[in-house]
Amino acid sequence: MKEVTKDLEWKNIDHEMYRVYKFPNEAHVKITNPKLLNISKSGGHRILDEFDVSHYIPSGWIHLYWETKDKNAFRF
């Protein structure tokens, strides 16, 4: 796994199968098997996925949804 920046607060979200961000223009971004999440001061989301690819989702999305791997637990 890539080393993540220690000066940022990271949340473990590896219980999620995927997360989808929807934007006002009907565009969407789907990230499969996310592992870590950091929320920036501007509201953007930094996400590290299962392949250690880093994603940045800017603030401005209007809907976010995800499904947990166990299909039961609901976590914020």
Backbone as numpy.savetxt, mean C-alpha at the origin, in Angstrom:
# Nx Ny Nz CAx CAy CAz Cx Cy Cz
15.05 -9.22 1.29 14.22 -8.04 1.29 15.09 -6.80 1.29
14.66 -5.78 0.56 15.39 -4.53 0.55 15.40 -3.90 1.93
16.44 -3.17 2.21 16.48 -2.42 3.46 15.64 -1.16 3.26
14.73 -0.89 4.20 13.89 0.29 4.11 14.50 1.41 4.93
14.18 2.64 4.55 14.71 3.81 5.24 14.28 3.77 6.69
15.26 3.83 7.58 15.00 3.71 9.01 14.36 4.96 9.60
14.50 6.10 8.94 13.94 7.33 9.49 12.45 7.50 9.15
11.85 6.53 8.47 10.43 6.55 8.18 9.72 5.47 8.98
8.47 5.71 9.30 7.68 4.71 10.03 7.00 3.79 9.03
7.27 2.50 9.11 6.72 1.52 8.18 5.73 0.61 8.91
4.61 0.32 8.27 3.60 -0.58 8.82 3.60 -1.87 8.00
3.58 -3.00 8.68 3.53 -4.29 8.02 2.11 -4.52 7.49
1.98 -4.69 6.19 0.66 -4.97 5.59 0.71 -6.27 4.78
1.59 -7.19 5.17 1.74 -8.43 4.40 0.56 -9.39 4.57
-0.43 -9.01 5.37 -1.66 -9.81 5.50 -2.63 -9.51 4.35
-2.30 -8.51 3.51 -3.17 -8.15 2.39 -2.80 -8.94 1.13
-3.83 -9.37 0.38 -3.59 -10.02 -0.91 -3.29 -8.97 -1.96
-3.99 -7.85 -1.89 -3.80 -6.74 -2.82 -4.41 -5.49 -2.21
-4.08 -4.34 -2.79 -4.78 -3.08 -2.48 -4.93 -2.31 -3.77
-6.07 -1.65 -3.89 -6.41 -0.91 -5.10 -6.73 0.53 -4.73
-6.08 1.46 -5.43 -6.32 2.89 -5.27 -7.07 3.37 -6.51
-8.19 4.07 -6.30 -8.96 4.65 -7.41 -8.85 6.16 -7.35
-8.74 6.78 -8.53 -8.57 8.22 -8.65 -9.81 8.85 -9.31
-9.99 10.18 -9.17 -11.17 10.84 -9.73 -11.32 10.65 -11.25
-10.24 10.50 -11.97 -10.32 10.35 -13.43 -10.59 8.91 -13.86
-10.99 8.07 -12.89 -11.32 6.67 -13.10 -10.09 5.78 -13.28
-8.91 6.35 -13.21 -7.69 5.53 -13.23 -7.60 4.78 -11.89
-6.89 3.66 -11.92 -6.68 2.92 -10.68 -5.30 2.26 -10.71
-4.81 1.95 -9.52 -3.53 1.26 -9.35 -3.78 0.08 -8.43
-3.35 -1.10 -8.85 -3.49 -2.30 -8.01 -2.10 -2.82 -7.67
-1.87 -3.05 -6.40 -0.59 -3.60 -5.94 -0.89 -4.96 -5.31
-0.28 -5.99 -5.86 -0.48 -7.36 -5.38 0.56 -7.70 -4.32
0.12 -8.34 -3.28 0.96 -8.78 -2.18 1.87 -7.67 -1.63
1.25 -6.58 -1.17 2.06 -5.52 -0.55 2.64 -6.01 0.76
3.82 -5.51 1.12 4.47 -5.94 2.37 4.56 -4.82 3.40
4.99 -3.64 2.96 5.20 -2.54 3.90 4.56 -1.28 3.36
4.08 -0.43 4.30 3.43 0.83 3.95 3.99 1.95 4.81
4.28 3.08 4.16 4.62 4.32 4.86 3.71 5.40 4.29
3.12 6.21 5.17 2.28 7.32 4.73 3.07 8.61 4.91
3.28 9.32 3.82 4.08 10.55 3.85 3.28 11.70 4.45
3.96 12.77 4.80 3.30 13.95 5.37 2.26 14.52 4.41
2.48 14.36 3.11 1.54 14.88 2.11 0.34 13.96 1.89
0.37 12.78 2.51 -0.72 11.82 2.36 -0.47 10.75 1.32
0.66 10.81 0.65 1.02 9.77 -0.31 1.41 8.48 0.40
1.28 7.38 -0.31 1.62 6.07 0.26 2.85 5.50 -0.43
3.84 5.14 0.36 4.99 4.40 -0.13 4.73 2.94 0.20
4.85 2.07 -0.80 4.55 0.65 -0.60 5.68 -0.19 -1.18
6.08 -1.20 -0.45 7.04 -2.19 -0.93 6.25 -3.47 -1.19
6.37 -4.04 -2.40 5.59 -5.23 -2.74 6.41 -6.51 -2.58
5.81 -7.63 -2.96 6.42 -8.95 -2.77 7.72 -9.13 -3.54
7.92 -8.34 -4.59 9.13 -8.44 -5.39 10.15 -7.38 -5.01
9.92 -6.71 -3.87 10.77 -5.61 -3.38 10.79 -4.44 -4.36
9.68 -4.27 -5.07 9.51 -3.10 -5.93 8.85 -2.01 -5.09
9.39 -0.80 -5.16 8.85 0.33 -4.42 7.83 1.08 -5.27
6.70 1.40 -4.66 5.64 2.14 -5.33 5.35 3.40 -4.52
5.01 4.49 -5.21 4.55 5.69 -4.53 3.20 6.06 -5.12
2.19 6.10 -4.26 0.84 6.48 -4.67 0.59 7.87 -4.12
0.48 8.88 -4.99 0.29 10.25 -4.50 -1.08 10.43 -3.85
-1.18 11.40 -2.96 -2.49 11.70 -2.37 -3.41 12.17 -3.49
-4.67 12.10 -3.28 -5.62 12.49 -4.31 -6.52 11.35 -4.74
-6.20 10.14 -4.29 -7.09 9.02 -4.60 -8.39 9.22 -3.84
-9.49 8.70 -4.38 -10.79 8.91 -3.76 -11.35 7.64 -3.12
-10.70 6.52 -3.40 -11.18 5.26 -2.83 -10.00 4.30 -2.74
-9.96 3.57 -1.64 -8.92 2.55 -1.43 -9.61 1.31 -0.89
-9.29 0.15 -1.49 -9.82 -1.09 -0.93 -8.78 -2.19 -1.02
-8.93 -3.21 -0.19 -8.00 -4.33 -0.15 -8.73 -5.56 0.36
-8.08 -6.70 0.19 -8.61 -7.97 0.69 -7.50 -8.65 1.46
-7.84 -9.17 2.64 -6.84 -9.85 3.45 -6.70 -11.31 3.02
-5.53 -11.85 3.25 -5.23 -13.23 2.83 -6.14 -14.24 3.52
-6.46 -13.99 4.80 -7.33 -14.96 5.50 -8.81 -14.72 5.22
-9.11 -13.64 4.49 -10.47 -13.27 4.09 -11.40 -13.03 5.27
-10.86 -12.96 6.47 -11.66 -12.70 7.67 -11.23 -11.44 8.40
-9.95 -11.33 8.62 -9.45 -10.21 9.42 -9.60 -8.90 8.67
-10.04 -7.90 9.39 -10.15 -6.56 8.83 -9.29 -5.65 9.69
-8.28 -5.08 9.12 -7.31 -4.32 9.91 -7.09 -2.95 9.33
-6.95 -1.97 10.22 -6.56 -0.61 9.83 -5.24 -0.30 10.47
